[in-house]
């Protein structure tokens, strides 16, 4: 399911999503060169119109490749990385990779619950939320003291309360918020009370 790419590293690195575009651009460039080689050197019937059209296509592919490199260099998704650093008290990408491996192992083997149409997975150490709207959040379960559910205009917010901070999760539907609230209470808060 996760193909050794992890979960976090795919989320925090936009460059991974550009890899398919890079493969497409390379393939198209090779096809254009093969076409040019076939027309010019083998069949020797290239007209100026065909030659200029081929040069235009190659120029578009080269500029697309340069744009791709630019986007890959700019796409570090720093706010999400900073939030992971702050939430989990880590300081480098290597530590995020270790966190990612532990998360993947727990999601595969030690799930406590899956809820909200498979968009929320709870493990012993993590609460992973991956909503379809592009919202991605990862919370530690250690240190979780309480939670509260509030309605704000058209949204519902579930607030996770830790010792020194609060983390909020927005929901469109009350049913989804209550479902997750129930699972968190059952799997984390009630378990902590028994200890």
C-alpha atoms as an extended CHARMM CRD file, in Angstrom:
* protein
*
       195  EXT
         1         1  UNK       CA              0.0000000000        0.0000000000        0.0000000000  PROA      1               0.0000000000
         2         2  UNK       CA              2.7190000000        2.5070000000        0.9380000000  PROA      2               0.0000000000
         3         3  UNK       CA              5.4690000000        1.1390000000       -1.3810000000  PROA      3               0.0000000000
         4         4  UNK       CA              8.2860000000        2.0720000000        1.0100000000  PROA      4               0.0000000000
         5         5  UNK       CA              7.7370000000        5.7760000000        0.3200000000  PROA      5               0.0000000000
         6         6  UNK       CA              6.2340000000        6.2980000000        3.7280000000  PROA      6               0.0000000000
         7         7  UNK       CA              3.3400000000        8.5990000000        4.4430000000  PROA      7               0.0000000000
         8         8  UNK       CA              4.8770000000       11.8010000000        5.7040000000  PROA      8               0.0000000000
         9         9  UNK       CA              7.5960000000       12.0480000000        3.0860000000  PROA      9               0.0000000000
        10        10  UNK       CA              5.0220000000       11.8380000000        0.3070000000  PROA      10              0.0000000000
        11        11  UNK       CA              2.9600000000       14.5350000000        1.9840000000  PROA      11              0.0000000000
        12        12  UNK       CA              5.7280000000       16.9960000000        2.7640000000  PROA      12              0.0000000000
        13        13  UNK       CA              7.5460000000       16.6910000000       -0.5440000000  PROA      13              0.0000000000
        14        14  UNK       CA              5.6220000000       18.0760000000       -3.4910000000  PROA      14              0.0000000000
        15        15  UNK       CA              8.5330000000       17.0640000000       -5.7200000000  PROA      15              0.0000000000
        16        16  UNK       CA              7.4060000000       13.4160000000       -5.5480000000  PROA      16              0.0000000000
        17        17  UNK       CA              4.1880000000       14.3540000000       -7.2990000000  PROA      17              0.0000000000
        18        18  UNK       CA              6.1920000000       15.9820000000      -10.0930000000  PROA      18              0.0000000000
        19        19  UNK       CA              8.0950000000       12.7920000000      -10.9100000000  PROA      19              0.0000000000
        20        20  UNK       CA              5.3980000000       11.5320000000      -13.2850000000  PROA      20              0.0000000000
        21        21  UNK       CA              5.5440000000       14.8220000000      -15.1930000000  PROA      21              0.0000000000
        22        22  UNK       CA              9.3410000000       14.5160000000      -15.4230000000  PROA      22              0.0000000000
        23        23  UNK       CA              9.0250000000       11.0090000000      -16.8960000000  PROA      23              0.0000000000
        24        24  UNK       CA              6.4590000000       12.2940000000      -19.4200000000  PROA      24              0.0000000000
        25        25  UNK       CA              8.7110000000       15.1880000000      -20.4850000000  PROA      25              0.0000000000
        26        26  UNK       CA             11.7220000000       12.9070000000      -20.9160000000  PROA      26              0.0000000000
        27        27  UNK       CA              9.6950000000       10.4430000000      -22.9720000000  PROA      27              0.0000000000
        28        28  UNK       CA              8.2790000000       13.1660000000      -25.2020000000  PROA      28              0.0000000000
        29        29  UNK       CA             11.7590000000       14.6200000000      -25.7640000000  PROA      29              0.0000000000
        30        30  UNK       CA             13.1090000000       11.2210000000      -26.8290000000  PROA      30              0.0000000000
        31        31  UNK       CA             10.1510000000       10.7050000000      -29.1860000000  PROA      31              0.0000000000
        32        32  UNK       CA             10.7520000000       14.1300000000      -30.7480000000  PROA      32              0.0000000000
        33        33  UNK       CA             14.4630000000       13.4080000000      -31.2420000000  PROA      33              0.0000000000
        34        34  UNK       CA             13.6730000000       10.0220000000      -32.7980000000  PROA      34              0.0000000000
        35        35  UNK       CA             11.1400000000       11.6240000000      -35.1360000000  PROA      35              0.0000000000
        36        36  UNK       CA             13.6280000000       14.3360000000      -36.1050000000  PROA      36              0.0000000000
        37        37  UNK       CA             16.3830000000       11.7480000000      -36.6750000000  PROA      37              0.0000000000
        38        38  UNK       CA             14.0670000000        9.5810000000      -38.7950000000  PROA      38              0.0000000000
        39        39  UNK       CA             12.7840000000       12.4660000000      -40.9310000000  PROA      39              0.0000000000
        40        40  UNK       CA             16.0750000000       14.3040000000      -41.4010000000  PROA      40              0.0000000000
        41        41  UNK       CA             18.6940000000       11.5620000000      -41.6040000000  PROA      41              0.0000000000
        42        42  UNK       CA             16.8580000000        8.4280000000      -42.7630000000  PROA      42              0.0000000000
        43        43  UNK       CA             14.0140000000        9.6060000000      -44.9900000000  PROA      43              0.0000000000
        44        44  UNK       CA             15.6510000000       12.9720000000      -45.8640000000  PROA      44              0.0000000000
        45        45  UNK       CA             12.3350000000       14.6180000000      -46.6570000000  PROA      45              0.0000000000
        46        46  UNK       CA             12.0650000000       17.1690000000      -43.8640000000  PROA      46              0.0000000000
        47        47  UNK       CA             10.4740000000       20.4080000000      -44.9910000000  PROA      47              0.0000000000
        48        48  UNK       CA             11.0420000000       23.7670000000      -43.3230000000  PROA      48              0.0000000000
        49        49  UNK       CA              7.4930000000       23.6290000000      -41.9180000000  PROA      49              0.0000000000
        50        50  UNK       CA              8.0760000000       20.2390000000      -40.2650000000  PROA      50              0.0000000000
        51        51  UNK       CA             11.4730000000       21.3500000000      -39.0040000000  PROA      51              0.0000000000
        52        52  UNK       CA             10.0930000000       24.5700000000      -37.4530000000  PROA      52              0.0000000000
        53        53  UNK       CA              7.1840000000       22.6840000000      -35.8360000000  PROA      53              0.0000000000
        54        54  UNK       CA              9.6430000000       20.1760000000      -34.3520000000  PROA      54              0.0000000000
        55        55  UNK       CA             11.8580000000       22.9610000000      -32.9980000000  PROA      55              0.0000000000
        56        56  UNK       CA              8.7950000000       24.5980000000      -31.3960000000  PROA      56              0.0000000000
        57        57  UNK       CA              7.8090000000       21.3550000000      -29.7080000000  PROA      57              0.0000000000
        58        58  UNK       CA             11.3680000000       20.7960000000      -28.4770000000  PROA      58              0.0000000000
        59        59  UNK       CA             11.5140000000       24.3630000000      -27.1410000000  PROA      59              0.0000000000
        60        60  UNK       CA              8.2460000000       23.7510000000      -25.2330000000  PROA      60              0.0000000000
        61        61  UNK       CA              9.6110000000       20.5020000000      -23.7870000000  PROA      61              0.0000000000
        62        62  UNK       CA             12.8790000000       22.1350000000      -22.7220000000  PROA      62              0.0000000000
        63        63  UNK       CA             11.0560000000       25.0770000000      -21.1030000000  PROA      63              0.0000000000
        64        64  UNK       CA              8.7120000000       22.5930000000      -19.3900000000  PROA      64              0.0000000000
        65        65  UNK       CA             11.7340000000       20.7270000000      -18.0300000000  PROA      65              0.0000000000
        66        66  UNK       CA             13.2800000000       23.9550000000      -16.7350000000  PROA      66              0.0000000000
        67        67  UNK       CA              9.9700000000       24.9010000000      -15.1170000000  PROA      67              0.0000000000
        68        68  UNK       CA              9.7660000000       21.4430000000      -13.5450000000  PROA      68              0.0000000000
        69        69  UNK       CA             13.2440000000       21.8020000000      -12.0250000000  PROA      69              0.0000000000
        70        70  UNK       CA             12.2770000000       25.2420000000      -10.7000000000  PROA      70              0.0000000000
        71        71  UNK       CA              9.0760000000       23.9030000000       -9.0860000000  PROA      71              0.0000000000
        72        72  UNK       CA             10.8920000000       20.9240000000       -7.5810000000  PROA      72              0.0000000000
        73        73  UNK       CA             13.4440000000       23.2450000000       -5.9890000000  PROA      73              0.0000000000
        74        74  UNK       CA             10.7690000000       25.5980000000       -4.6360000000  PROA      74              0.0000000000
        75        75  UNK       CA              8.3490000000       22.9490000000       -3.3570000000  PROA      75              0.0000000000
        76        76  UNK       CA              9.4700000000       22.0860000000        0.1360000000  PROA      76              0.0000000000
        77        77  UNK       CA              6.1300000000       22.5800000000        1.8940000000  PROA      77              0.0000000000
        78        78  UNK       CA              7.9240000000       24.3010000000        4.7670000000  PROA      78              0.0000000000
        79        79  UNK       CA              4.8860000000       25.1620000000        6.9490000000  PROA      79              0.0000000000
        80        80  UNK       CA              3.9110000000       21.4950000000        7.2500000000  PROA      80              0.0000000000
        81        81  UNK       CA              7.5130000000       20.5020000000        7.9590000000  PROA      81              0.0000000000
        82        82  UNK       CA              7.7700000000       23.2120000000       10.6380000000  PROA      82              0.0000000000
        83        83  UNK       CA              4.5550000000       21.9610000000       12.2530000000  PROA      83              0.0000000000
        84        84  UNK       CA              5.9080000000       18.3950000000       12.3440000000  PROA      84              0.0000000000
        85        85  UNK       CA              9.1680000000       19.6840000000       13.8790000000  PROA      85              0.0000000000
        86        86  UNK       CA              7.2520000000       21.5740000000       16.5630000000  PROA      86              0.0000000000
        87        87  UNK       CA              4.6490000000       18.8940000000       17.3040000000  PROA      87              0.0000000000
        88        88  UNK       CA              7.0790000000       15.9840000000       17.5730000000  PROA      88              0.0000000000
        89        89  UNK       CA             10.0770000000       17.9350000000       18.9530000000  PROA      89              0.0000000000
        90        90  UNK       CA             12.4140000000       16.9070000000       16.1400000000  PROA      90              0.0000000000
        91        91  UNK       CA             14.9180000000       18.9690000000       14.1750000000  PROA      91              0.0000000000
        92        92  UNK       CA             15.8010000000       17.3490000000       10.8330000000  PROA      92              0.0000000000
        93        93  UNK       CA             14.4220000000       15.5810000000        7.7780000000  PROA      93              0.0000000000
        94        94  UNK       CA             16.2440000000       12.4080000000        8.8560000000  PROA      94              0.0000000000
        95        95  UNK       CA             14.2300000000       12.3800000000       12.0730000000  PROA      95              0.0000000000
        96        96  UNK       CA             11.0390000000       12.8490000000       10.0420000000  PROA      96              0.0000000000
        97        97  UNK       CA             12.0570000000        9.7930000000        7.9870000000  PROA      97              0.0000000000
        98        98  UNK       CA             12.4720000000        7.7590000000       11.1890000000  PROA      98              0.0000000000
        99        99  UNK       CA              9.1070000000        9.0210000000       12.4490000000  PROA      99              0.0000000000
       100       100  UNK       CA              7.6400000000        8.0740000000        9.0770000000  PROA      100             0.0000000000
       101       101  UNK       CA              8.9720000000        4.5030000000        9.2800000000  PROA      101             0.0000000000
       102       102  UNK       CA              7.5270000000        4.0730000000       12.7560000000  PROA      102             0.0000000000
       103       103  UNK       CA              4.1830000000        5.5080000000       11.6010000000  PROA      103             0.0000000000
       104       104  UNK       CA              3.9930000000        3.1910000000        8.5820000000  PROA      104             0.0000000000
       105       105  UNK       CA              4.8450000000        0.1590000000       10.7230000000  PROA      105             0.0000000000
       106       106  UNK       CA              2.1280000000        1.0290000000       13.2350000000  PROA      106             0.0000000000
       107       107  UNK       CA             -0.4650000000        1.7600000000       10.5360000000  PROA      107             0.0000000000
       108       108  UNK       CA              0.2430000000       -1.5960000000        8.8970000000  PROA      108             0.0000000000
       109       109  UNK       CA              0.4220000000       -3.7540000000       12.0270000000  PROA      109             0.0000000000
       110       110  UNK       CA             -0.9150000000       -1.9950000000       15.1190000000  PROA      110             0.0000000000
       111       111  UNK       CA             -4.0260000000       -0.0280000000       14.1700000000  PROA      111             0.0000000000
       112       112  UNK       CA             -6.3250000000        0.7070000000       17.0760000000  PROA      112             0.0000000000
       113       113  UNK       CA             -9.1030000000        2.0610000000       14.8730000000  PROA      113             0.0000000000
       114       114  UNK       CA             -9.9750000000        3.3370000000       11.4120000000  PROA      114             0.0000000000
       115       115  UNK       CA            -12.8230000000        5.8320000000       11.1010000000  PROA      115             0.0000000000
       116       116  UNK       CA            -14.3950000000        8.5540000000        8.9660000000  PROA      116             0.0000000000
       117       117  UNK       CA            -14.4890000000        6.4210000000        5.8100000000  PROA      117             0.0000000000
       118       118  UNK       CA            -10.8530000000        5.3380000000        6.2160000000  PROA      118             0.0000000000
       119       119  UNK       CA             -9.6540000000        8.9280000000        6.4730000000  PROA      119             0.0000000000
       120       120  UNK       CA             -8.5360000000        8.6670000000       10.1000000000  PROA      120             0.0000000000
       121       121  UNK       CA             -6.2260000000        5.9980000000       11.4620000000  PROA      121             0.0000000000
       122       122  UNK       CA             -5.3710000000        5.7170000000       15.1380000000  PROA      122             0.0000000000
       123       123  UNK       CA             -2.3630000000        3.8070000000       16.4000000000  PROA      123             0.0000000000
       124       124  UNK       CA             -0.7450000000        3.5830000000       19.8140000000  PROA      124             0.0000000000
       125       125  UNK       CA              1.4640000000        6.6430000000       19.2190000000  PROA      125             0.0000000000
       126       126  UNK       CA             -0.1940000000        8.5470000000       16.3640000000  PROA      126             0.0000000000
       127       127  UNK       CA             -3.4640000000        9.9220000000       15.0760000000  PROA      127             0.0000000000
       128       128  UNK       CA             -3.2350000000       10.2700000000       11.2840000000  PROA      128             0.0000000000
       129       129  UNK       CA             -5.8930000000       12.3330000000        9.5070000000  PROA      129             0.0000000000
       130       130  UNK       CA             -5.9510000000       12.5190000000        5.7160000000  PROA      130             0.0000000000
       131       131  UNK       CA             -9.1330000000       14.1660000000        4.4540000000  PROA      131             0.0000000000
       132       132  UNK       CA            -10.0580000000       14.3370000000        0.7800000000  PROA      132             0.0000000000
       133       133  UNK       CA             -9.9720000000       18.1460000000        0.7570000000  PROA      133             0.0000000000
       134       134  UNK       CA             -6.1860000000       17.9800000000        0.9780000000  PROA      134             0.0000000000
       135       135  UNK       CA             -6.0620000000       18.4140000000        4.7420000000  PROA      135             0.0000000000
       136       136  UNK       CA             -3.3230000000       16.2830000000        6.2280000000  PROA      136             0.0000000000
       137       137  UNK       CA             -2.5070000000       16.2060000000        9.9250000000  PROA      137             0.0000000000
       138       138  UNK       CA             -0.5210000000       13.9460000000       12.2080000000  PROA      138             0.0000000000
       139       139  UNK       CA             -0.8530000000       14.1830000000       15.9770000000  PROA      139             0.0000000000
       140       140  UNK       CA              0.9190000000       12.3790000000       18.7900000000  PROA      140             0.0000000000
       141       141  UNK       CA             -1.3540000000       10.5110000000       21.1510000000  PROA      141             0.0000000000
       142       142  UNK       CA              1.1100000000       10.7330000000       24.0240000000  PROA      142             0.0000000000
       143       143  UNK       CA              0.3280000000       13.6960000000       26.2480000000  PROA      143             0.0000000000
       144       144  UNK       CA             -3.2890000000       13.9830000000       25.0660000000  PROA      144             0.0000000000
       145       145  UNK       CA             -5.2850000000       15.1900000000       28.0700000000  PROA      145             0.0000000000
       146       146  UNK       CA             -8.7440000000       16.0170000000       26.7700000000  PROA      146             0.0000000000
       147       147  UNK       CA            -10.7660000000       17.0460000000       23.7430000000  PROA      147             0.0000000000
       148       148  UNK       CA            -13.6840000000       19.2980000000       22.9840000000  PROA      148             0.0000000000
       149       149  UNK       CA            -16.1440000000       19.6500000000       20.1330000000  PROA      149             0.0000000000
       150       150  UNK       CA            -17.4410000000       23.0470000000       18.9920000000  PROA      150             0.0000000000
       151       151  UNK       CA            -19.6040000000       24.3510000000       16.1810000000  PROA      151             0.0000000000
       152       152  UNK       CA            -18.3980000000       27.4490000000       14.3400000000  PROA      152             0.0000000000
       153       153  UNK       CA            -20.6810000000       28.7120000000       11.5490000000  PROA      153             0.0000000000
       154       154  UNK       CA            -20.9010000000       25.8770000000        9.0050000000  PROA      154             0.0000000000
       155       155  UNK       CA            -18.0240000000       23.8810000000       10.4910000000  PROA      155             0.0000000000
       156       156  UNK       CA            -17.3520000000       21.7500000000       13.5250000000  PROA      156             0.0000000000
       157       157  UNK       CA            -13.9820000000       21.7850000000       15.2190000000  PROA      157             0.0000000000
       158       158  UNK       CA            -12.5440000000       19.0310000000       17.3290000000  PROA      158             0.0000000000
       159       159  UNK       CA             -9.8540000000       20.4160000000       19.6340000000  PROA      159             0.0000000000
       160       160  UNK       CA             -7.2250000000       18.0880000000       21.0260000000  PROA      160             0.0000000000
       161       161  UNK       CA             -5.8610000000       19.4000000000       24.3210000000  PROA      161             0.0000000000
       162       162  UNK       CA             -2.3070000000       18.5740000000       25.3250000000  PROA      162             0.0000000000
       163       163  UNK       CA             -0.3290000000       19.8470000000       28.3090000000  PROA      163             0.0000000000
       164       164  UNK       CA              1.0200000000       22.9780000000       26.6480000000  PROA      164             0.0000000000
       165       165  UNK       CA             -0.8960000000       23.3030000000       23.3600000000  PROA      165             0.0000000000
       166       166  UNK       CA             -4.1370000000       22.7510000000       21.5310000000  PROA      166             0.0000000000
       167       167  UNK       CA             -4.6010000000       21.2800000000       18.0540000000  PROA      167             0.0000000000
       168       168  UNK       CA             -7.8070000000       21.7370000000       16.0810000000  PROA      168             0.0000000000
       169       169  UNK       CA             -9.3190000000       19.5400000000       13.3900000000  PROA      169             0.0000000000
       170       170  UNK       CA            -12.0530000000       21.0470000000       11.1890000000  PROA      170             0.0000000000
       171       171  UNK       CA            -15.0420000000       19.0050000000        9.9950000000  PROA      171             0.0000000000
       172       172  UNK       CA            -17.8860000000       19.7790000000        7.6090000000  PROA      172             0.0000000000
       173       173  UNK       CA            -20.2480000000       17.2400000000        9.1460000000  PROA      173             0.0000000000
       174       174  UNK       CA            -21.1750000000       16.8580000000       12.7830000000  PROA      174             0.0000000000
       175       175  UNK       CA            -21.4820000000       13.0790000000       12.3930000000  PROA      175             0.0000000000
       176       176  UNK       CA            -17.8290000000       12.7720000000       11.2990000000  PROA      176             0.0000000000
       177       177  UNK       CA            -16.6300000000       14.9630000000       14.1730000000  PROA      177             0.0000000000
       178       178  UNK       CA            -18.6200000000       12.9500000000       16.7160000000  PROA      178             0.0000000000
       179       179  UNK       CA            -17.4080000000        9.6530000000       15.2780000000  PROA      179             0.0000000000
       180       180  UNK       CA            -13.7700000000       10.6700000000       15.6600000000  PROA      180             0.0000000000
       181       181  UNK       CA            -14.4490000000       12.1730000000       19.0960000000  PROA      181             0.0000000000
       182       182  UNK       CA            -15.9050000000        8.8380000000       20.2320000000  PROA      182             0.0000000000
       183       183  UNK       CA            -12.9240000000        6.8580000000       18.9320000000  PROA      183             0.0000000000
       184       184  UNK       CA            -10.3920000000        9.1920000000       20.5830000000  PROA      184             0.0000000000
       185       185  UNK       CA            -12.1980000000        9.0280000000       23.9210000000  PROA      185             0.0000000000
       186       186  UNK       CA            -12.4400000000        5.2430000000       23.7580000000  PROA      186             0.0000000000
       187       187  UNK       CA             -8.9010000000        4.4810000000       22.5570000000  PROA      187             0.0000000000
       188       188  UNK       CA             -6.8250000000        7.1870000000       24.2260000000  PROA      188             0.0000000000
       189       189  UNK       CA             -8.5500000000        9.0910000000       27.0150000000  PROA      189             0.0000000000
       190       190  UNK       CA            -10.2950000000        6.1440000000       28.6940000000  PROA      190             0.0000000000
       191       191  UNK       CA             -7.1430000000        4.0320000000       28.3990000000  PROA      191             0.0000000000
       192       192  UNK       CA             -5.0750000000        6.8120000000       30.0180000000  PROA      192             0.0000000000
       193       193  UNK       CA             -7.5470000000        7.0400000000       32.9210000000  PROA      193             0.0000000000
       194       194  UNK       CA             -7.1080000000        3.3310000000       33.6670000000  PROA      194             0.0000000000
       195       195  UNK       CA             -3.3630000000        3.8840000000       34.1050000000  PROA      195             0.0000000000
